[in-house]
Amino acid sequence: MINMTFRKQLFVFVQLALLALLLTFYTPSQAAAADFCALERVEHNTNHDAIVLVEAEKSDIRLNRGTNQFKLSCNLSRGGVFSFQRHGLNSYSWQQAGIAKPPLPSSDVTFIIDQGDSSALIALNSKFEYNPRFQWQTTMDFMLSSQKHNLIIGLFYGLSFTLMLYVFILNLEVKDKALTLYSVYIFCISGFILLQEGQLYLYLPSNLLPQIHTAYLMSIGLTVVSATWFMCEILKINTDFPRTSQLFKLTSLLVLLACMCRLVVNENPWLAVCSIMMGYGTLILVAAIFFTALLQVFRRVNEASLVFSALSIVLFSMVFRIVLLDSIPFVQRYGFIIAFAVESFMLAIAVSRRIGRIAVAKERAENDANMDILCNILNRRGFTLKAQQLLSMQRQSDTLLAVFYVDMDKFKQLNDTYGHNAGDAALKTVASYLSKKMRMTDAVARIGGDEFVTLASFKNQAEITAKLAELQNHFQQFTIELNGKSISASASIGYAVFSTPPDTLDTVLAAGDAAMYQAKLQRKSLASAEVNTLG
């Protein structure tokens, strides 16, 4: 009963949350019934009918290449704003009663419409034919839509900055081609959105419109190229399907070429061809990579499922942006941005997983390179690294450093008598005992055939003497178990103590080896020869 009540409450909560979300992105028009705006094209010796503009809806009026003039006539009860997109414009002007007025600071070109009857003459100089999406809104609607726009764009820029910082930190730790390509892609997509949404226009003069438009077109091509290179790497298309990878990359370069074509071609039909190559070429490329990602999901390629999910969101938004124009205004306006934000985040997770696997593999390889495979303790390389840490720690503390050098007695005779299996068992036995009796912070290693060394720090000489006695008592005679048989063996021990850090690690090993050699010369199984450098 309690669970059912909780589910009902949860269901109501979800409904309210969805309703709040809808209310956030849908605001009823504030325009009065009598409010009216119409746009009339003005050309010499030609009459055009005025086109009534629906409040808060983008028009489908296309500009001709070159100079375009329009007369805007409005009758508004509360005043409003008139806006259009900048991309493709060389220049623009707005005149009322023969007086030129500046636009509002906004990402789109935006002018104030006076309350009551008013008219304005709009002059636009366009690089090519395109739809600037003329629109008028009441002042209240404009303020609300601007707040929504700033919220969405702000979230996107915040996410982009966070991802770029995240990638930068990862690059400091791990060098990976996919990570580098992802960072380039994030930079390109962030630049593309920045140029598309027009925030730069708030800080740059209007005479830079052509240069900004050039950068905008190039950002489209570079985003497609960087995304393609990244997808081919993280989905392993480069290695699994090399010819397909080359085809994808060639297609992305053709899209970039089409963007460059838009910069230099101003006449139809070539301009239309370049535009089709940009739009539909990108859509076809994304769809092809999408289905390749699906194939890699079935082939169980790492991160393919995440990449496939991310691509599905982008592909959905691109269909509305390129094919189903104006079908859902909000999706057409913000779907691309939201899709890229979600995609970038999901791809960051994919890259993070990849880097995690690389880090684990690197750590495993590093560990294997530092470990003695037979005895499962450090080898000479691993001992060198660990010993350097202990030497550095001693320089910062008031402790004694002791090295114990262990060498098995008559090891060759043991091998000759009982076989190499007995020798291996003896080495494992010595290594196992040293590992158990020394601390985790100590360095325990096999540095030669039957030679072992341990390096540890102690508070005083008494601790060192006690540890030496413990090792001597054990290695005086110990037993090796092999195939149900017990074999006796022994080892000699030499040790050296350092009250101050030695100059080099070779000094440490030489002192321990010398002490062990003296023990061998004395023909004792347990030797207590001491090379004490205590000053």
C-alpha positions in Angstrom: 0.0 0.0 0.0 2.8 2.4 0.9 4.7 1.5 -2.3 1.6 2.1 -4.4 1.1 5.5 -2.7 4.7 6.4 -3.3 4.4 5.5 -6.9 1.4 7.7 -7.4 3.2 10.6 -5.7 6.2 10.0 -7.9 4.0 9.9 -11.0 2.3 13.2 -10.0 5.8 14.7 -9.3 7.1 13.7 -12.8 3.9 15.1 -14.4 4.4 18.4 -12.6 8.1 18.5 -13.5 7.3 17.9 -17.2 4.6 20.6 -17.1 7.1 23.0 -15.5 9.6 22.2 -18.3 7.0 22.8 -20.9 6.0 26.1 -19.3 9.7 27.1 -19.2 10.0 26.7 -23.0 6.5 27.7 -24.0 5.2 31.1 -23.2 1.9 32.3 -24.7 2.2 35.4 -27.0 1.8 38.7 -25.2 0.6 40.4 -28.4 -2.8 42.0 -28.5 -5.3 41.0 -31.1 -5.0 44.3 -33.0 -1.2 44.2 -33.2 0.0 44.1 -36.7 3.3 44.1 -38.7 3.8 43.7 -42.5 6.9 43.7 -44.6 7.0 45.0 -48.1 9.9 44.6 -50.6 10.9 48.0 -52.1 12.4 47.9 -55.6 12.5 50.5 -58.4 9.7 50.2 -60.9 8.3 47.1 -59.2 5.4 46.8 -56.8 5.3 44.0 -54.2 2.5 43.1 -51.9 3.1 43.5 -48.2 3.6 40.2 -46.4 1.9 40.0 -43.0 4.3 38.8 -40.3 2.9 36.5 -37.7 4.1 37.4 -34.2 7.0 35.3 -32.9 7.1 33.2 -36.1 10.1 33.4 -38.5 9.2 34.4 -42.0 10.1 32.7 -45.2 11.2 35.7 -47.2 14.4 35.3 -49.1 17.0 37.9 -49.8 18.5 38.4 -53.2 22.3 38.7 -53.7 23.3 42.3 -53.4 21.1 45.2 -52.0 17.7 44.4 -50.6 15.3 47.1 -49.3 12.1 46.5 -47.3 9.5 48.7 -45.6 8.3 47.5 -42.3 4.8 48.8 -41.2 3.5 48.1 -37.7 0.7 49.0 -35.5 1.5 47.8 -31.9 -0.3 48.6 -28.7 2.8 48.1 -26.5 5.7 48.3 -28.9 8.0 45.4 -29.8 11.2 44.3 -31.5 12.1 43.2 -35.1 15.0 40.8 -35.6 16.8 38.8 -38.3 19.9 36.6 -38.6 23.3 38.2 -39.5 24.9 35.3 -41.4 25.3 36.1 -45.1 25.0 39.9 -44.7 27.7 42.3 -45.7 25.9 45.3 -44.1 22.5 46.4 -42.9 20.7 49.6 -41.8 17.5 50.7 -40.2 15.9 54.1 -40.8 12.9 55.7 -39.2 11.8 59.2 -40.5 15.1 59.4 -42.3 17.1 58.8 -39.2 19.4 55.8 -38.9 19.0 53.9 -35.6 21.5 51.4 -34.1 20.4 47.9 -33.3 20.0 46.5 -29.8 23.0 44.5 -28.3 21.8 41.0 -29.2 23.1 37.9 -31.0 20.6 38.5 -33.9 20.2 41.9 -35.5 17.5 43.4 -33.4 15.7 46.8 -33.6 13.0 48.5 -31.5 9.6 49.0 -33.0 7.8 52.0 -31.6 4.4 51.8 -30.0 1.4 52.7 -32.2 1.7 53.3 -36.0 5.3 53.2 -37.1 7.3 52.3 -40.2 11.0 51.7 -40.9 13.1 51.3 -44.0 15.4 48.3 -43.9 18.4 48.0 -46.2 20.3 44.7 -46.4 23.4 43.9 -48.5 23.6 40.1 -48.9 26.5 37.9 -50.1 24.1 35.4 -51.6 20.4 34.3 -51.7 19.2 33.1 -48.3 16.4 33.4 -45.7 17.4 35.8 -42.8 14.2 34.7 -40.9 12.6 38.0 -40.2 10.6 38.0 -37.0 8.8 40.5 -34.8 7.8 40.0 -31.1 6.4 42.1 -28.3 9.0 43.5 -26.0 7.9 41.1 -23.2 8.1 38.0 -25.5 11.5 39.2 -26.7 12.9 39.5 -23.1 11.5 36.1 -22.2 12.9 34.4 -25.3 16.3 36.1 -24.8 16.4 34.8 -21.2 15.7 31.3 -22.4 18.3 31.6 -25.2 20.9 32.9 -22.8 20.2 30.1 -20.3 20.6 27.4 -23.0 23.7 28.9 -24.6 25.2 29.6 -21.2 24.8 26.0 -20.2 26.3 24.9 -23.4 29.3 27.2 -23.0 29.7 26.1 -19.4 29.7 22.4 -20.4 32.1 23.1 -23.3 34.5 24.9 -21.0 34.3 22.1 -18.4 34.9 19.4 -21.0 37.9 21.3 -22.4 39.4 21.7 -18.9 38.7 18.0 -18.3 40.4 17.0 -21.5 43.4 19.3 -20.8 43.9 17.6 -17.4 43.6 14.2 -18.9 46.2 15.1 -21.6 48.7 16.0 -18.9 48.4 12.4 -17.5 47.8 10.3 -20.6 48.8 10.7 -24.2 46.1 9.1 -26.4 45.2 9.9 -30.1 41.4 9.6 -29.4 41.7 12.1 -26.5 43.6 14.6 -28.7 41.1 14.3 -31.5 38.2 14.7 -29.0 39.8 17.9 -27.6 40.1 19.3 -31.2 36.4 18.3 -31.8 35.2 20.1 -28.6 37.2 23.2 -29.6 35.7 23.2 -33.1 32.1 22.6 -32.0 32.3 25.3 -29.3 33.7 27.7 -31.9 30.9 26.8 -34.4 28.2 27.4 -31.8 29.8 30.6 -30.7 29.9 31.9 -34.3 26.5 30.6 -35.1 24.7 32.1 -32.1 26.3 35.5 -32.6 27.7 36.3 -29.1 30.8 37.7 -30.8 28.7 40.4 -32.4 28.1 41.9 -28.9 31.8 42.8 -28.7 32.9 43.2 -32.3 32.1 46.1 -34.7 29.5 45.4 -37.5 32.1 46.0 -40.2 33.6 42.6 -39.4 30.5 40.8 -40.6 32.1 39.3 -43.7 35.2 38.0 -41.7 33.0 36.5 -39.0 30.8 34.8 -41.6 34.0 33.4 -43.2 35.1 32.0 -39.8 31.5 30.6 -39.3 31.6 28.6 -42.6 35.1 27.3 -41.9 34.0 26.3 -38.4 31.3 24.1 -39.9 33.8 22.2 -42.1 36.4 21.9 -39.4 33.8 20.5 -37.0 32.7 17.9 -39.5 36.4 16.9 -40.2 37.4 16.8 -36.5 34.3 14.8 -35.6 34.9 12.3 -38.4 38.6 11.7 -37.5 37.6 11.3 -33.8 34.8 8.8 -34.6 37.0 6.7 -36.8 39.5 6.5 -34.0 37.3 5.8 -31.0 35.1 3.3 -33.0 38.2 1.5 -34.3 37.0 2.1 -37.9 40.6 2.9 -38.8 41.7 -0.6 -37.9 38.6 -2.7 -38.5 37.4 -1.0 -41.7 40.3 1.0 -43.2 38.7 1.6 -46.6 35.5 2.8 -44.9 37.5 5.1 -42.7 39.2 6.6 -45.7 35.8 7.1 -47.4 34.4 8.9 -44.3 37.4 11.1 -44.0 37.3 12.0 -47.7 33.6 12.9 -47.4 34.4 15.1 -44.5 37.0 16.9 -46.5 34.5 17.4 -49.3 32.2 19.0 -46.8 35.0 21.3 -45.8 35.7 22.0 -49.5 32.0 22.9 -49.9 32.2 25.4 -47.0 35.2 27.0 -48.7 33.2 27.0 -52.0 30.5 29.0 -50.2 33.1 31.7 -49.5 34.1 32.2 -53.1 31.0 31.3 -55.1 28.2 33.8 -55.2 26.2 32.7 -58.2 23.6 30.0 -58.7 23.6 27.1 -59.4 27.1 26.5 -57.9 26.1 28.2 -54.7 23.1 25.8 -54.3 25.4 22.9 -55.1 27.8 23.9 -52.3 25.0 24.4 -49.9 23.6 20.9 -50.7 27.0 19.4 -50.2 27.4 21.1 -46.9 24.0 20.2 -45.5 23.1 16.8 -47.0 26.8 15.7 -47.2 27.1 16.2 -43.5 23.8 14.4 -42.9 24.7 11.4 -45.0 28.1 11.2 -43.3 26.6 11.3 -39.8 24.1 8.6 -40.8 26.8 6.4 -42.3 28.9 6.7 -39.1 25.8 6.1 -37.1 25.2 2.7 -38.8 28.9 1.9 -38.5 28.7 2.5 -34.8 25.7 0.2 -34.6 27.7 -2.5 -36.3 30.5 -2.0 -33.8 28.0 -2.3 -31.0 27.2 -5.8 -32.3 30.9 -6.5 -32.6 31.3 -5.5 -29.0 33.8 -2.7 -29.6 34.5 -0.8 -26.4 32.5 2.5 -26.1 30.6 1.8 -29.3 27.2 1.8 -27.5 27.9 5.2 -25.9 29.0 6.6 -29.3 26.0 5.1 -31.0 23.6 6.7 -28.5 25.4 10.1 -28.8 25.2 9.9 -32.6 21.5 9.0 -32.6 20.7 12.3 -30.8 22.8 14.3 -33.2 21.3 12.6 -36.2 17.8 13.3 -34.9 18.6 17.0 -34.5 20.2 17.2 -37.9 17.1 15.8 -39.6 15.0 18.6 -38.1 17.7 21.2 -39.0 18.3 20.2 -42.6 15.2 18.2 -43.8 12.2 19.0 -41.6 12.7 22.8 -41.5 10.3 24.7 -39.3 8.3 21.6 -38.3 9.0 22.1 -34.6 10.4 25.6 -34.0 12.1 24.9 -30.7 13.8 21.7 -31.9 14.9 23.5 -35.1 16.3 26.4 -33.1 17.8 24.7 -30.1 17.8 21.0 -31.0 21.2 21.2 -32.6 22.8 22.9 -29.5 21.2 20.6 -27.0 22.1 17.5 -29.1 25.7 18.6 -29.3 25.8 19.3 -25.6 24.5 15.8 -24.8 26.7 14.2 -27.4 29.8 16.0 -26.1 29.1 14.8 -22.6 28.4 11.2 -23.6 31.6 11.2 -25.7 33.5 12.5 -22.7 32.3 9.5 -20.8 33.4 7.2 -23.6 36.8 8.9 -23.8 37.1 8.7 -20.0 36.4 4.9 -20.1 39.0 4.5 -22.8 41.6 6.5 -20.8 40.7 4.4 -17.8 41.4 1.2 -19.6 44.6 2.6 -21.0 45.7 3.7 -17.5 45.0 0.3 -16.1 46.8 -1.4 -19.0 49.7 1.0 -18.5 49.8 0.3 -14.8 49.7 -3.4 -15.4 52.5 -3.2 -17.9 54.5 -1.1 -15.6 53.9 -3.5 -12.8 54.9 -6.5 -15.0 58.0 -4.6 -16.0 59.0 -4.1 -12.4 58.1 -7.5 -11.0 60.0 -10.8 -11.0 57.5 -13.2 -12.7 58.8 -16.3 -10.9 59.0 -15.0 -7.3 56.2 -12.3 -7.5 58.5 -9.6 -5.9 60.3 -6.7 -7.4 63.0 -7.2 -10.0 66.1 -5.0 -10.3 64.2 -2.3 -12.2 61.4 -2.3 -9.7 63.8 -2.3 -6.8 65.6 0.7 -8.3 62.4 2.8 -8.5 61.3 1.7 -5.0 64.7 2.3 -3.5 64.9 5.8 -4.9 61.6 6.6 -3.1 63.0 5.3 0.2 66.2 7.3 -0.3 64.1 10.5 -0.9 62.1 9.7 2.2 65.2 9.3 4.4 66.4 12.8 3.3 63.3 14.2 4.8 63.3 12.2 8.1 65.6 11.2 10.9 65.7 7.5 10.3 68.3 4.7 9.6 68.3 2.9 6.3 69.3 -0.7 6.3 69.9 -3.1 3.3 69.8 -6.9 3.8 71.5 -8.9 1.1 70.5 -12.5 0.9 72.3 -15.2 -1.2 71.4 -18.9 -1.3 74.1 -21.3 -0.3 75.1 -24.1 -2.8 72.3 -23.1 -5.2 73.9 -24.7 -8.2 74.3 -28.0 -6.3 70.7 -27.9 -5.3 69.7 -27.5 -9.0 72.1 -30.3 -10.1 70.8 -32.7 -7.4 67.1 -32.1 -7.4 66.5 -30.4 -10.7 65.5 -26.8 -11.7 62.1 -27.3 -10.2 63.7 -27.5 -6.8 65.7 -24.4 -7.5 62.6 -22.5 -8.5 60.8 -23.7 -5.4 63.8 -22.5 -3.3 63.7 -19.1 -4.9 59.9 -18.8 -4.3 60.3 -19.9 -0.7 63.0 -17.2 0.0 60.9 -14.5 -1.8 57.7 -15.5 0.1 59.4 -15.4 3.5 61.0 -12.0 2.8 57.7 -10.6 1.6 55.9 -11.7 4.8 58.6 -10.5 7.2 59.2 -7.1 5.6 56.7 -4.2 5.5 54.6 -3.1 2.5 56.6 0.1 2.5 59.9 -1.8 2.2 61.6 -2.7 -1.0 61.9 -6.5 -1.5 63.5 -7.7 -4.7 65.3 -10.5 -6.5 68.2 -8.8 -8.3 70.0 -11.8 -9.7 69.8 -15.6 -10.1 69.7 -16.5 -6.4 70.4 -13.1 -4.9 67.7 -11.1 -3.0 67.9 -7.7 -1.4 65.6 -5.8 0.9 65.8 -2.1 1.8 64.0 -0.6 4.7 64.0 2.4 7.1 64.2 1.9 10.9 63.9 4.2 13.9 67.1 2.9 15.6 69.8 0.3 15.6 67.9 -2.0 17.9 65.2 -2.5 15.4 67.8 -3.3 12.7 69.6 -5.8 15.0 66.3 -7.5 15.8 65.3 -7.8 12.1 68.7 -9.2 11.2 68.5 -11.8 14.0 65.1 -12.9 12.7 66.3 -13.3 9.2 69.5 -15.1 10.3 67.6 -17.6 12.5 65.3 -18.5 9.6 67.8 -18.7 6.7 70.4 -20.7 8.8 68.3 -23.7 7.7 64.9 -23.7 6.0 62.9 -26.3 4.3 61.7 -26.5 0.7 58.6 -28.5 -0.1 58.7 -30.2 -3.5 56.4 -33.0 -4.7 55.8 -34.2 -1.1 59.5 -34.1 -0.3 61.2 -31.8 2.2 64.6 -30.4 1.1 66.9 -28.5 3.4 68.6 -25.3 2.2 70.3 -22.3 3.7 71.3 -18.7 2.7 73.9 -16.2 3.7 73.0 -12.7 4.8 75.0 -9.5 4.7 73.7 -6.1 5.8 74.7 -2.5 5.9 73.3 0.5 7.7 73.2 4.2 6.6 72.5 7.0 9.0 72.7 9.5 6.1 71.4 9.0 2.6 74.1 7.4 0.4 75.1 9.3 -2.8 73.8 6.6 -5.1 71.9 3.3 -5.0 74.9 1.5 -6.2 76.6 2.4 -3.0 73.8 0.7 -1.1 74.0 -2.5 -3.1 77.8 -2.6 -3.0 77.8 -2.3 0.8 75.3 -5.1 1.1 77.0 -7.3 -1.4 80.4 -6.8 0.3 78.9 -7.9 3.7 77.3 -10.9 2.1 80.6 -11.9 0.4 82.3 -11.8 3.8 79.7 -14.1 5.1 80.4 -16.5 2.2 84.1 -16.4 2.9 83.6 -17.4 6.5 81.7 -20.5 5.3 78.8 -19.9 7.6 75.2 -20.4 6.7 74.3 -17.5 8.8 76.7 -14.6 8.6 76.6 -11.4 10.6 79.3 -9.5 8.9 78.5 -5.9 9.2 79.5 -2.9 7.2 78.2 -0.1 9.4 78.5 3.4 8.0 77.1 5.0 11.2 79.2 8.1 11.8 
